C-alpha cells in the first residue's frame, strides 16, 4: 500500500470529514436546516422521479431504512411528498415539493461556490480518461465497503 499511501490517506481524510457532517443539520444558506444525507435524497429524487424508493436507496449506497428515515424528515419539513404506485400499494414514488425545489436551488448555488467550484476547476485539469478511471475506483471502493458491511451484518 506504500505506493498508493498518499492517495489512500486523502480518501480517508475526505471520508472522515464527510462522515462528520453527513447527518448534521446545517443551514447551507437556505431558510431551513437539513443534513447532507437529506440533500442527497432530494438530489437523487429530482434526478430519478421515475424510480421507487428502493432503487434510489440502492443508487445512493444506503439502506432502505436510512433512506426512509431521511424521506420522513424531508416530508416533515415540507420538502418532499410520497405517493403510492397506481398498481402496487406497497411501492412508493417520491416528488420534491415546490418549496423543496426552491431550497435545493439555494443549496446548489451555495455549495457550488463554497466547495465544488474549486474542486471542479481541479477536475477540469484531469484528462477525461483519468476522471473516468478515478470515478470507477471510487465506485469499486464504495461497493467493497458496502459488501463488507453486509457480510458483517450477516455474521452478527
C-alpha positions in Angstrom: 0.0 0.0 0.0 3.0 2.3 0.3 2.8 3.1 -3.4 -0.7 4.4 -3.0 -0.5 5.7 0.6 -0.8 9.4 -0.2 -4.0 8.8 -2.3 -5.5 6.5 0.3 -4.7 9.0 3.0 -6.6 11.7 1.1 -9.6 9.4 0.6 -9.7 8.6 4.3 -9.4 12.3 5.2 -12.3 13.0 2.8 -14.4 10.1 4.2 -13.8 11.3 7.8 -14.7 14.9 7.0 -17.8 13.9 5.2 -18.9 11.4 7.8 -18.6 14.2 10.4 -21.2 16.3 8.6 -23.3 13.6 6.9 -26.2 13.6 9.5 -25.5 17.1 11.0 -28.3 19.6 10.5 -26.8 22.7 8.9 -28.0 25.8 7.1 -26.3 25.7 3.7 -27.5 29.2 3.1 -31.2 28.1 2.8 -34.1 29.1 5.0 -34.2 25.7 6.7 -31.6 23.4 8.2 -31.0 19.9 6.7 -28.3 17.3 6.6 -26.0 16.2 3.7 -27.9 12.9 3.8 -31.2 14.6 3.3 -30.0 16.9 0.5 -28.6 13.8 -1.3 -32.0 12.2 -1.1 -33.6 15.3 -2.6 -31.0 15.5 -5.3 -31.5 11.8 -6.3 -35.3 12.1 -6.2 -35.0 15.2 -8.5 -32.9 13.2 -10.9 -34.9 10.0 -10.7 -38.5 10.7 -10.1 -39.4 7.6 -12.1 -37.6 5.3 -9.7 -39.1 3.8 -6.5 -37.6 4.4 -3.0 -35.6 1.1 -3.0 -34.0 1.8 -6.3 -32.9 5.3 -5.2 -31.6 4.0 -1.9 -29.5 1.4 -3.7 -28.1 4.0 -6.1 -27.1 6.1 -3.1 -25.5 3.1 -1.4 -27.6 3.4 1.8 -30.0 1.0 3.4 -33.7 1.4 2.7 -34.2 2.1 6.4 -31.8 5.0 6.4 -33.4 6.3 3.1 -36.8 6.0 4.6 -35.8 8.0 7.8 -34.5 10.8 5.6 -37.6 10.8 3.5 -39.8 11.1 6.6 -37.6 14.0 7.9 -37.9 15.8 4.5 -41.7 15.2 4.4 -42.0 16.7 7.9 -40.1 19.8 6.6 -42.4 20.1 3.6 -39.7 19.4 1.1 -40.8 16.0 -0.2 -44.0 14.2 -0.9 -44.6 10.4 -1.1 -47.1 8.7 -3.5 -48.4 5.1 -3.8 -47.7 3.5 -7.2 -51.1 3.0 -9.0 -50.7 -0.7 -9.5 -48.8 -1.6 -6.3 -49.8 -0.1 -2.9 -46.6 -1.3 -1.3 -44.4 0.6 -3.7 -43.9 4.4 -3.3 -42.6 7.1 -5.5 -41.3 10.5 -4.3 -41.7 14.0 -5.6 -39.9 17.2 -4.4 -42.4 19.9 -3.4 -42.1 23.4 -4.9 -40.6 24.5 -1.6 -38.1 21.6 -1.8 -37.1 22.7 -5.3 -36.5 26.3 -4.0 -34.4 25.0 -1.1 -32.5 22.7 -3.4 -31.7 25.6 -5.8 -30.5 27.8 -2.9 -28.3 24.9 -1.6 -26.9 24.2 -5.1 -25.8 27.8 -5.6 -24.2 28.0 -2.2 -22.5 24.6 -2.2 -21.1 25.2 -5.7 -19.4 28.4 -4.6 -18.3 27.2 -1.2 -17.0 23.7 -2.2 -17.5 22.5 -5.8 -16.2 25.4 -7.8 -12.6 24.9 -6.8 -12.9 21.1 -7.0 -14.4 21.2 -10.5 -11.6 23.6 -11.6 -9.1 20.9 -10.5 -11.1 18.1 -12.2 -11.1 20.1 -15.4 -7.3 19.8 -15.4 -7.6 16.0 -15.5 -7.9 14.2 -18.8 -11.4 12.7 -19.3 -10.0 9.1 -19.3 -8.4 9.6 -15.9 -11.6 11.1 -14.5 -13.5 8.0 -15.6 -10.8 5.8 -14.0 -11.0 7.8 -10.8 -14.8 7.5 -10.7 -14.6 3.8 -11.3 -12.0 3.4 -8.5 -14.3 5.3 -6.0 -17.3 3.2 -7.1 -15.3 -0.1 -6.6 -14.1 1.3 -3.2 -17.7 2.1 -2.1 -19.1 -1.3 -3.3 -16.4 -3.1 -1.4 -17.2 -1.2 1.8 -21.0 -1.9 1.3 -20.2 -5.6 0.7 -18.0 -5.8 3.8 -20.7 -4.2 5.9 -23.4 -6.6 4.6 -21.1 -9.6 5.3 -20.5 -8.3 8.8 -24.3 -7.8 9.4 -24.9 -11.4 8.4 -22.2 -12.6 10.7 -23.7 -10.9 13.8 
